[in-house]
Amino acid sequence: MDPLILASLKTLEFKNMEDSAEFSIKRPSGEAIRLKNVLIHRMEQANLIINNKSTFSVEKFVYLYQNRYHLDLPQIFTNKNYECYGCQRFPNSLNNYLQHILSFKHIEHSLNQEEFDKFCKAMSFIEETSNGFQFLPIIETSKKRHHPSSKDVPQSNKRHKKF
C-alpha cells in the first residue's frame, strides 16, 4: 500500500478516536489533552481495545493517575511481581509499579492490553461528581464460597412424618 494512503488512513483513524465519546474532555487541562493524544497513539500502535467503553474516560484516567496511591487499588492491581519488561524497569512495590505504568513514558511506549484492562476496571470504580471525581467503594470479591453453618439454616419443626 502507498505510504501516503496508509498515513492518511492512520490520520483518519486517529481523528475518529479523538472525536469519539470515550475521548471527549469536559474539563480540558494540559494533562488530560496530552494523555488523550498519547493514549490514542498507543492504542493504534499496539491495537489496544477498550473493553468497557461505558466507564472509560480520559478524565477518569487522569484522576486515576493523580490518585495512584488510593487504598483500594491493590484489589485491582494484584500483581505478584512488579516488572515492566517493555521498559526494562523492575519497581519494588505496588506504589512504584503504579507510578511507572501510569507514567506518560510507559503509556506512550509500552502500555499493553493487560495493563489497559486493569486501568479500565479501576475506572469502573470512579464516578463523576459535581466538582470532579471520586472513588466508589471497591467490593472485595472472595474466591471462597460461603457454606452455611448450622446457625444460618433455619430450624424446622422437629416433628417429621414417617412413612
C-alpha positions in Angstrom: 0.0 0.0 0.0 1.2 3.5 -0.8 2.7 5.1 2.3 0.7 8.3 1.8 -2.6 6.4 1.7 -1.6 4.5 4.8 -0.7 7.7 6.6 -4.0 9.3 5.7 -5.9 6.2 7.0 -4.0 6.4 10.3 -4.7 10.1 10.5 -8.4 9.5 9.9 -8.5 6.6 12.5 -6.8 8.9 15.0 -9.3 11.7 14.2 -12.2 9.4 14.7 -10.9 8.2 18.0 -10.1 11.8 19.1 -13.7 12.8 18.3 -15.3 9.8 20.0 -17.4 10.0 23.2 -14.8 7.9 25.1 -12.1 10.6 24.4 -14.3 13.7 25.0 -13.0 16.0 27.7 -15.5 18.1 29.6 -12.9 19.9 31.8 -9.8 20.4 29.5 -6.4 20.5 31.1 -3.0 20.2 29.7 -2.5 16.8 31.4 -5.9 15.5 30.0 -5.2 16.6 26.4 -1.6 15.2 26.5 -2.8 11.9 27.9 -5.6 11.7 25.3 -3.1 12.1 22.4 -0.6 9.7 23.9 -3.2 7.1 24.7 -4.8 7.2 21.2 -1.4 6.9 19.6 -0.5 3.9 21.8 -3.9 2.3 21.2 -3.4 2.5 17.5 0.2 1.3 17.7 -0.5 -1.7 20.0 -4.0 -2.5 18.8 -5.4 -1.9 22.3 -9.1 -2.3 22.8 -11.3 -0.5 25.4 -13.2 -3.5 26.8 -15.6 -1.4 28.9 -16.4 1.8 27.0 -19.3 2.8 29.3 -16.9 3.5 32.2 -13.8 4.7 30.3 -12.8 8.4 30.1 -9.6 10.3 29.7 -10.5 12.4 32.7 -11.0 9.3 34.8 -7.6 8.1 33.6 -6.1 11.4 34.8 -7.9 11.1 38.1 -6.6 7.5 38.5 -3.0 8.8 37.8 -3.5 11.6 40.4 -4.8 9.0 42.9 -2.5 6.1 42.1 -1.9 5.5 45.9 -5.5 5.0 46.7 -6.0 2.3 49.3 -8.4 0.2 47.1 -6.1 -0.1 44.1 -4.2 -3.2 45.3 -7.5 -5.1 44.9 -7.4 -4.4 41.2 -3.7 -4.5 40.5 -3.0 -7.9 42.1 0.4 -8.5 40.5 2.7 -10.9 42.2 5.7 -9.2 40.8 6.1 -5.6 39.6 8.1 -5.9 36.5 7.9 -4.0 33.3 9.7 -5.8 30.6 8.7 -3.3 27.9 10.6 -0.5 29.7 13.1 -2.8 31.4 12.1 -1.5 34.8 11.6 -3.5 37.9 9.8 -1.5 40.6 9.9 -3.0 44.0 6.5 -2.1 45.3 2.9 -1.7 44.1 3.1 2.1 44.5 6.3 2.3 42.4 4.8 0.0 39.9 1.6 2.1 39.6 3.6 5.3 39.3 5.6 3.7 36.5 2.8 2.2 34.4 0.7 5.3 34.8 3.5 7.5 33.5 3.3 9.2 30.1 6.5 7.5 29.0 5.2 4.0 29.8 1.8 4.6 28.3 3.3 6.0 25.1 5.8 3.2 24.6 4.9 0.1 26.5 1.3 0.0 27.6 -0.2 -3.4 27.0 -3.7 -4.8 26.9 -3.5 -6.4 30.4 -2.4 -3.2 32.0 -5.0 -1.2 30.0 -7.8 -3.7 31.1 -6.8 -3.1 34.7 -6.9 0.7 34.2 -10.4 0.3 32.6 -11.5 -1.9 35.6 -10.2 0.8 38.0 -12.2 3.4 36.1 -15.4 1.5 36.7 -15.0 2.4 40.4 -14.6 6.1 39.7 -17.7 8.3 39.4 -18.1 11.8 38.3 -19.2 14.3 40.9 -20.3 17.9 40.6 -16.8 19.1 41.3 -14.6 16.3 39.9 -14.4 12.6 40.5 -14.3 10.2 43.4 -13.6 6.5 44.0 -16.6 4.3 44.8 -16.0 1.5 47.3 -14.4 -1.5 45.7 -16.3 -4.5 46.8 -13.8 -7.3 47.6 -14.8 -10.5 45.9 -13.6 -13.6 47.7 -12.9 -16.8 45.9 -14.1 -18.8 48.8 -17.6 -19.9 48.8 -19.8 -19.3 51.7 -21.0 -22.5 53.3 -23.9 -22.0 55.6 -23.3 -23.1 59.2 -26.0 -24.7 61.3 -26.7 -21.2 62.6 -27.5 -20.0 59.1 -30.0 -22.8 58.4 -33.5 -22.1 59.7 -34.6 -24.7 62.2 -37.6 -26.6 61.0 -40.2 -28.2 63.1 -38.7 -31.3 64.9 -41.7 -33.5 64.2 -41.4 -35.3 60.9 -43.9 -37.6 59.4 -42.6 -41.1 58.9 -43.9 -43.2 56.1 
